Amino acid sequence: MSLSLPLGFSCHVANIGVKDTSTDFVVVAADHTCAAAAVFTQSRFSGPSVVVSRANIAQHRARGVVVISKNANVATGQQGLANAHEIVAGVASALGCPAHEVQIASTGVIGRQYPMDRIRAGLSALALPFTGNDAHAVATGIMTTDTVEKVASATISGSSAVVVGVAKGVGMIEPNMATLITLMFTDADIDPASLDTIFRRVIDRTFNCVSVDTDTSTSDTAIVLASGVAGSVDIAAFEAALFHVALSLTKQVARDGEGAETLIEVVVDGARDNAQAKRVAKAIVNSPLVKTAVHGADPNWGRVAMAVGKCSDETDIIEQNVVIRFGSQECFPNQVDAAGLAQLSAYLGGDEVLPWRRRSAHSCEPRHCRWHRHRVGMRSHRRIRAHQRRLHNLTSPGATRHRQTSPAPNPPARLHGRDLGQLVSHIAPMQTGAM
């Protein structure tokens, strides 16, 4: 199924022989200079592409983005930096814009110089107007060891405007920013300041929450451009659509992790703040014991409790206020008998597993709670989708427990449309550090 870029964007996708015969040179251009935002890896070993793009995004305006795959251009010294500047200048010349209006991203092997003779030939072939607008072609062109292209789209409620996103990434996924490379485009008219604020908030709650191998990439880049062709939109509806696209891409990245056959999703509800929620979630998904329990279809909820408990600096997490569930089955504090454990084991061996962690008393509906997703792709030999662990109101020591006897409600990840917008609008914003 084809997916077009939003109005006001076109693309050029080609093979220039960076490594092999697959497409490896992508330029997406806006018809005119437009609002833009970007965040980058916090690695102290970031590559020249990150250095150049970080400087170029300062005015939150851009005309286009160029991505070179199969070569990361990292640890390449001054020559690598000069090459990145040359590529940006070449693309800017073709687009008829200043060099600072071009973003660049690179992904692939570290420590090798660009094959500049081939890249110069690719630059010389650029000529407006670009005839391409296929988002799948863009997604394929930025791939390295990905097994499938990653694309997502959403219509902004109340308008004809859309958000379209692509991403690549299967390894070095434990970010302090976005993850690997993701490009998002919209034809909504969003002012640069709002776009930057919203984009950082969305990235922090999606790509910033994925882990495959705990290794942070040197080239992580997340970019969004807004052409404005479709006109003004409701800002909350825009954020909801952007979140939907980013969340879909995040899950696709986690599922395609190198060697990964299991996806765990952790949702933390009712924590003191997003920082605490993120810490607890990461403690769970990065625990080797939790990973092996899920892989082995072993409903060992004690490993989840252990992972939460090792957040020892979080002194307001109270054991008595925590309930652990897998699906709708409570495992703690109500104990599961042998028959129940056998059922849970069979459940964990299914195609989709929704383990929950929930607290009762003053627990609130998802749209009123702070919550946090954290995803990890697990290296295993069998496909399981372990999706939801939810922790509700960890921090109210005086609460009285009233456990649910009815099935648990649908997890936040399954909310759509209006409900998703409400979720977004009720989550406290997070401050994303300097990128």
C-alpha positions, 0 to 999 in steps of 0.5 A: 500500500502506497503512502504519500508525503503530506502536501508541500513535500517531495522526495528524491531517493536513489542508490549512489553506491555508498555500500551496495545496490540498495537505495542509500541517498534520500532528500525530502524537500519542502516547496518553501522554507517551513517550520522545523524542529529536531532533537539529537543523540546525547552521546558524547561521540556524536557524528558530524551529521548531528553536529551540523544539524544541531547548529542548523536547526537553531532558527527552527526553519528548514527547507529540506533534509538529506539522509545517507544510509550505510555510512554513519560518518562518525569518528571521522575527524575534521574530514568527516565534518568537512564532508558533512558540510559539503553535502549540506551545501550541495543539497542547499544549492539544488534546493535554492536555499541557504545551507543552514536550512538543510538538515542532514542525518547519517546511519551505518558503519562507524569509522569510515569516511564517506565515499565522496566521489559517489556522493558528489555524483549523487548531488549533481543529479539533484534537480527540482522539482522532485517527482517522488512523494512515496513515504515508503521509498523514503523509509526504505532509503534510510534503512541499514540492517532493518528487515522492513521499512517503518512508516506511519500516518495519521489525520489531524482531527477536524482537518484534512491535514496529515502527519506522515513519519518514517523511521529506521533502527534495529540496534544501539537502541537505548536513547536519551533522546530519540532513537536512531533516525526518524523523520516526520512531516505534516502539512499543518500550519504550526508555528516554529515555537509550538512545533518545537515544544510539542515535538520534544514532548512527543519524542520524550514519551515515545522514542525516548522510552524504547530500549533494545540493547541499552546502547545509545547510538552516536547518530540519533536524529529526530526531525519534523517539518511542517509545510503549512499547506493544509492550513491551521489546525487545532493544536491539541489534535495535532499533538495527538496525531504526532503522538500516534505516528511517533508511537507507531514508529517506536513500536515498529523499531522495537519489534525490528530490534536486531535479533528481537522476537519479543516486544515488552511494553511497560506503562507506569501510572500514578507515579509522582512525576514522569521522571519517576515513571520512566525510571521504574519502567526502565528498571523493569524492561532492562532487567535480564530476569524480567526478560527471561521470565517473559521469554520463558512464558514464566509468570514470575511476577516477583521479578517485576516487583524486584525491578521496581524495588531496586529503585531504592532512591524512590522512597515514596514508592510503597509496597502496600500500594502496589498491585501486579497484574498480568492481563486481568489476572492479579498476581500480587498481593492476591496470590495465584494458585497452581491452576492460575499459574498454569493459565498465566503461563499459557497466556504468556505463550500467546501472540499478545501478552498484556501484563499489568501492574495496578494500584487500586484505591485512589487510582484514576482513569488513564486520561487523568493519570501521568503514565509512561510507556517503555519498550524493549526489543528482546533477543529471543527465539520465539515471538511473544508480544508482551505489551502492558505493565501498568503501575497505578498510584505508587505514591499514596501510602495512606490509600485503602485498597479496593481491588477490581473484580471486573476485567481491566480496561483497555490499556492506553496504547489501545485508545484511539481518536478522541480518547488519545487526544484526551490522554495527550492533553492531560499528561504533564509536559516533560522538559527535554534536555539540551540536545 
